[in-house]
Amino acid sequence: MVSGPDPRAALRGFMALLLDMVRVDPDRRASAEMQKWHRELAASAGVLPESALTNRELLDGALRISRALHGAAPEQHDALRRSATMAVGG
């Protein structure tokens, strides 16, 4: 039985795509496919998915999932969020 890619690898791909999307239009409504991917990643990390309507909100959710997968402390999550926001000019 194939279980799919490592959740950390899938999350890296998701975040790379999101960073590009946020850079172009952070307030654009997230597509149904991206929201589905977000829910699946959250489930694989064992966290409840948050409602994410925009690209920026999806990125925030992805950072939260990353924190859960990597066991980062909340202050590290805040630093990651700041650096991601700065990378996209927010």
Residue pairs with C-beta under 8 A, 6 or more apart in sequence:
4 10
7 41
7 44
7 45
7 69
8 69
8 70
10 41
10 44
11 41
11 45
11 62
11 65
11 66
11 69
14 37
14 38
14 41
14 62
15 59
15 62
15 63
15 66
17 34
18 34
18 55
18 58
18 59
18 62
19 59
19 84
19 87
19 88
21 28
21 34
21 55
21 58
22 55
22 56
22 59
22 84
22 88
22 90
23 87
23 88
23 89
25 55
26 54
26 55
26 56
26 88
26 90
27 54
27 55
27 56
28 54
28 55
29 53
29 54
30 38
30 52
30 53
30 54
30 55
30 57
30 58
34 55
34 58
35 52
35 58
38 49
38 52
38 58
38 61
38 62
38 65
39 49
41 62
41 65
42 48
42 49
42 50
42 61
42 65
43 49
45 65
45 68
45 69
46 68
47 64
47 65
47 68
49 61
50 57
50 60
50 61
50 64
51 57
52 58
52 60
52 61
56 90
59 84
60 81
63 77
63 80
63 81
63 84
64 77
66 72
66 77
66 80
67 74
67 76
67 77
67 80
72 80
